[in-house]
């Protein structure tokens, strides 16, 4: 499994607007890798890894338990009206509502649309 638990941030830091972008820039080299909180509605992705805040280690297990494991297909279906929270996520054949702070912990590889390739 390609999940990672790195001591990165506190729960309050995860809630800041640029947290997900800073994680991708610091720990991920591919331009196609984004945080799940940064993808667009309908964008198809595959889970790459989990990077959870140091003061919320249980998020790693909770996200894995509902299917956020490396290689699983994931799509953003909708966002909440106020600030985009919560996010409606399809992972495999299941659909879940995640807070943006939780979604920011999920790094994904964005799949290229065959029509655009």
C-alpha positions in Angstrom: 0.0 0.0 0.0 1.3 3.5 -0.9 -0.1 5.4 2.1 2.0 7.7 4.1 1.6 9.2 7.5 4.0 12.2 7.8 4.0 14.6 10.8 3.0 17.7 8.7 0.4 19.9 10.3 -2.1 20.4 13.0 -5.8 20.1 12.4 -6.1 23.9 12.3 -3.4 24.2 9.6 -5.2 21.7 7.4 -8.2 24.0 7.4 -6.2 26.8 5.9 -7.0 27.5 2.2 -3.5 26.7 0.8 -2.8 23.5 2.9 -3.4 21.0 0.1 -1.4 23.0 -2.5 1.5 23.2 -0.1 1.5 19.5 0.5 1.5 18.7 -3.3 4.3 21.2 -3.9 6.4 19.8 -1.1 5.9 16.1 -1.3 4.7 15.2 -4.8 6.6 15.7 -8.0 4.1 14.9 -10.7 2.1 17.8 -12.2 -0.9 15.5 -12.5 -1.0 14.9 -8.7 -3.5 17.0 -6.7 -5.2 16.9 -3.4 -8.7 15.6 -3.6 -9.9 18.9 -2.2 -8.5 20.7 -5.3 -10.1 18.6 -8.1 -13.0 19.8 -10.3 -16.5 18.3 -10.3 -16.4 15.3 -12.7 -12.6 15.1 -12.8 -11.6 11.4 -12.8 -8.7 10.5 -10.6 -7.0 7.5 -8.8 -6.0 7.6 -5.2 -2.2 7.9 -4.9 -1.6 8.2 -1.1 -2.9 9.7 2.2 -1.1 12.4 4.1 -2.8 13.1 7.4 -2.2 15.8 10.0 -0.1 14.8 13.0 -2.8 15.6 15.5 -5.5 13.6 13.5 -3.8 10.2 13.0 -7.2 8.4 13.1 -8.1 10.1 9.8 -5.6 7.7 8.0 -7.5 4.6 9.3 -10.9 6.2 8.7 -10.2 7.1 5.1 -8.7 3.7 4.4 -11.7 2.0 6.0 -14.1 3.7 3.6 -12.0 2.8 0.6 -9.4 5.6 0.1 -6.5 3.2 -0.8 -3.9 3.5 -3.5 -5.2 2.6 -6.9 -8.9 3.2 -6.2 -10.8 5.3 -8.8 -12.3 8.5 -7.3 -14.5 11.3 -8.8 -15.8 14.5 -7.3 -19.6 14.5 -7.8 -20.6 17.7 -6.1 -19.6 20.4 -3.6 -21.7 22.0 -0.8 -23.2 25.4 -1.6 -21.4 27.4 1.1 -17.6 27.3 0.6 -17.7 23.9 -1.2 -18.0 22.0 2.1 -18.8 19.1 2.3 -17.7 17.4 -0.9 -19.6 14.5 -2.4 -17.0 11.9 -3.5 -17.5 8.7 -5.5 -14.8 6.1 -4.5 -15.1 2.8 -6.4 -18.8 2.0 -6.3 -19.5 4.0 -3.1 -20.4 7.6 -2.5 -19.4 9.6 0.6 -19.6 13.2 1.9 -16.1 14.4 3.1 -15.1 17.7 4.7 -12.6 19.6 2.6 -10.1 19.1 5.4 -10.4 15.3 5.1 -10.3 15.5 1.3 -7.1 17.6 1.5 -5.3 14.5 3.0 -6.0 12.4 -0.1 -3.5 12.8 -2.9 -4.8 11.7 -6.3 -3.4 11.2 -9.8 -5.6 13.0 -12.3 -6.5 10.8 -15.2 -6.3 12.4 -18.7 -9.6 12.5 -20.6 -9.2 10.3 -23.7 -10.9 12.9 -25.8 -8.3 15.5 -24.7 -5.3 13.2 -25.1 
